[in-house]
Amino acid sequence: MHIDKSKVQQRFARAKYSYTEQAIAQQQICQHLSALIQQYCPTPLKKVFEIGCGSGNLTHLLLPQLQIEQYIVNDLYPAVMEFFKHDANVDFCLGDAETIVYPKQLTAIVSSSALQWMQDLNHVFAKIHQALHSQGWFCFSIFGPENLKEIKALTGQGLSYHSAEQITTLLQQQGFEVLHTEQHSIQLMFSHPLRVLKHLKATGVTASSHHFVWTKQRLKQFDQDYAQFSQINDQGVSYYPLTYHPIYIIARRTV
């Protein structure tokens, strides 16, 4: 599937303020990834590069917890800089992570909920391997095949996700040792199907909709069809789930 990076940039830029409030699953993922990084990566970390920093959820978890001499953040759009205006030791390397030149001799590269937007993940893994110094760390979360499965089932729209096994194979082919892999599901519950769409718009992830326009008829059909996923709580009230499927990887450059 072709990913229109300009559309991704526009949607996330529009959602930059609502993202912090609405990206509940992504915040949970950052917290778990941060804990894994603290568990595996020895400190101090001299030079860290974060791909897809967004509003800084992962950044602001790692900086107070780890001894990091230089922290460089990346994202598609320059407006993210305002989220780091109080972080004196944060530097910027803005642009498309598939095409920009990465900083060199990095101690670690980290990323949360961003790499699924890469058109050629194997190419990005190769760039990451080259940018890390020997024994450098690559720690990230990425969404797997069950991510937003309700939306894909009803609309046919969504990214093409890699499985944990496929990601592990790609990393090993590029010269990484995979030390930790895990995955789970996060279900968010909504009172109405259209609230699901509002949530997705507020987090920017609707950028995956390729030549897809929400008409009044499509919204009505979506509302009706989403009933198949509805569940009833202990009070007898119906609610509508939305599934996130994060995969966590801790890897290390071996050659």
N, C-alpha and C positions, 0 to 999 in steps of 0.2 A: 504494500500500500504506500502510495506517495504521501508524504507529510509536507504540507505547505507551512514552512517555517515562518513566513510573514504573517499568516493567519494565527499561528501559535503565539507569536509575539503580540499581536493585536489583542487577542482574547485574554492573555495573562496580564497585559498592561491595563486593560479595562477592569480586570478583577483584582488589581493589586491591593485595594483597601479591604474589599469583602473577603479576600482569600484568607487573611489572618484569622478572621472570625469563623468562616465556614469550613475551612480545611481541617475538619476534626480528625479524619482518618490519617491525613498526612502528618498531623502533629503527633499522633500516637506512634506512627512509624518512625518519625525523627527521634522520639524519646527512646524507642527500643534500639534503633541503630546507634544512637549516642552511647547507650549502655554497652553495646557490643564493642564499639571502638575503644571505650575505656577499658574493657576487659582484655582486649587482645593487643592493643598498640602500646608499646612502652613509651614513657615520656622521659625527657622532653621530645617534642616533634619539631624539628627545625623549620621545615617549609611545607605547608599544607595548601592544597588547591582543591576548592569545592566547585563541582560542576552543577549548574542549575540551582543557585542559592535561593532564588525567590525572595521572600520577605525575611529570610534569615532564621527560620525555625531551627535548623540544624546548627548553623553558625553560632547562634546565641546559647545553644546548649553546650557546644564543644569548647568555646573560648574560655569560659570560667572554670572548666573542669580539667582541661589539659594544658600542659606547659607548651605553648606554641609560639615560636619566635616570629614567624611570618605567616599570615593567613591571607590567601588570595582567593577571591570569590569570582565566579563567572555566572552570567545569565545573558539571555538574548537581548534584553532591553535596558538602557541606561537608567531608567527611572528607579531601578532597584537600589541605586546608590543611596537614596534617601533613608532606607532602612538601616544603614550602617553609619550614619553621620556622627554617632557618638562612639564609634569603634575606631580608635586612633590607629590600631595596628592591623587594620583590614585594607588590603590593596585590591584593585579591580583588574580583571581581564575579561572584557565584555565581548559578546558575539556568539555566533553559532559554534557550539563545541565540536562539531564535525569538521569545521573549516579553519578555525583560528589556530594560531601557534601557541602551544602550551608553555608555561614556565618550565624550566629545566631543573634537573637534579632535585626533584621533589621527594620529600620524606614520605608523604602520604597524599593520596587523592581520595576524596570522599564525595558522595552524592546521594541525595534522597529524593525519590519519586520524580526523577527527571530523565533517566536514561532510556525509558520506553519511548521517548520522543525522537530518538536517533534513527535515521533512515538506515544506516549501516553500522550495526552494533559492533561487528567484528573489526571494522576500521577504527572505531573509537577505542576499542580495547587495545589495538596495536599502538595508537597514539599515546594512550595512558601508559603502556609498558615502556615506551621510549622515553617518556617524561620522568618516570620514576628512577631514582638511583637504585643500585643493587640492594635487594632485600626491602625495597620500598613497599608500603602498604596500599592496597586498593580496597576500600570499604564502602559498600553502597546498598541501597534498597532500590528495587525496580518492581514494577507491577507485572503479574503473571497472567496466564490465559483466562482465569476466572474473573478477572477484573471487570467491573461494571457489566456483568453478564446479563443482567436484566435489560439494560439498554440495547445491547447488541442483539438480544433475542427478539426484541420488538421492532427495532429500527434497521438492523443490519449495519449500523454505524459503530465504528470503534477502531482502535489500533490493533495491529497484529502483534501479539505478545509472544515472547519466548518463554519456554518452560525453564524450571530450575536446572534440569538436566542439560538442556541446550546451552544455557548460559555457562554452566560449569565446563562443558566441552570447549566452548569458544575461548574461555579464559585459559584453560590448560594448553590449548593449541598456540596461544600467544606467549606462553612461558610463565604462567602464574600457577602457584600452588594454592588451591582452595582449602582454607583451614576451617571454614564454618559456612554451612548453608542451612537456612530454615525458611519456612513459609507458613502463612496462616491466612484466615479470612477475617475481615472486619465488616460487620454489618451495621449500617446506619439505618435508623427507622424514621419514617416520615408519616405524617397524618393524611397525606393526599399525594397521588402520583405527580401532580404538577409541582408540588414542593420538591420532588426529586429533581426535576429539570431546573428549578430555580437554584437549588444547591449546586448543581453542576455548572451552571452559568456563573455563579458567584465564585467558583474555584478555577474557572478558565478552561476546564477540560473539554468543553464543547468544541474546541479547536480541531478535534479529530473528525468532525462531521464534514465529509468531503462532498461538495455540491449537494448538500442536504439542507432544505429550508423547512422550517416549522410553519406549516399553514394551519388555518383554523381547523380544517378537517383532520389533519395529522394529529394535532393536539387532542382533539376529541377521541380519535381512535386510540391514541396512546393511553389516555385516561381510562378508557374502557378495558383495553387489553392488559393493563398493569394489574388488574384485579386478580389475575391468575397467580400472582406472587404474594397476594395479601395474606397476612397472618392475624390471628386474634389474640389479644393479651388476656391477662387474668380478669380484667374488668369487662371483657366482652367487646372491646373496642378494636376495630380493624386498623392495622398499620401496614406500611409498605416498605419493604427492605431494599437497600442498595448495597451491593457487595463490592468490597475492595479486596484485592489479593496481592499483598506485598510479599516479595522474596528478598531475603537478606543474605548478603555475601560478604565474607571477610577473606580476602586473598592477599597474596604476597608475591612480589616478583622474585623469581628464582634464578634467572639468568640475565 
